[in-house]
Amino acid sequence: MKRLLNHRAFTVLEAIASIFIISLVLTTAVSIVINVRNHTLAANDRIVSTEVGTRIRDDLVNNTTYADVTLWMNDQEVTVTSTNCSSLAAPFSCNLFAYESNNRIYDDTVTIVFLAPTIESTQYQIIHFEITIEYYPHRFLTLEGMIYE
């Protein structure tokens, strides 16, 4: 006796393969959307951090003098954070680390490094400094500034 097979239906193997392909496509699409979202959030945080860093740089330049900072640095590189600012007796206000933007306080993410003087910077009476801000996990922004006589 001859058996009649229905060749118009899906086999179990074809159904499993199609489910696998659809889940692979959906997983890829979701990971792309999440990646784009993270990049967008990081870009927005970078813009805000740039504004905060610019405010800190402007405050340092406008509210400190070359003579005060040079005396305080004692010809060495000095790194200032929110935790060590008051203990270093910095010639500027430690409120620099209290900027708030988008409901985020930039205190633990900001580091200011006053670079050691070079022959040229001493000759032209310039102090170079760098402001580094961690604006997103493992992403940093560095702004440079100088205080001069």
Secondary structure, DSSP 8 states (H G I E B T S, - for coil): ------TTS--HHHHHHHHHHHHHHHHHHHHHHHHHHHHHHHHHHHHHHHHHHHHHHHHHHHH--HHHHHHHHTTS-EEEETTTTTTTT-SS-GGGGGEEETTEEESTTEEEEE----HHHHHTTEEEEEEEEEEETTEEEEEEEEEE-
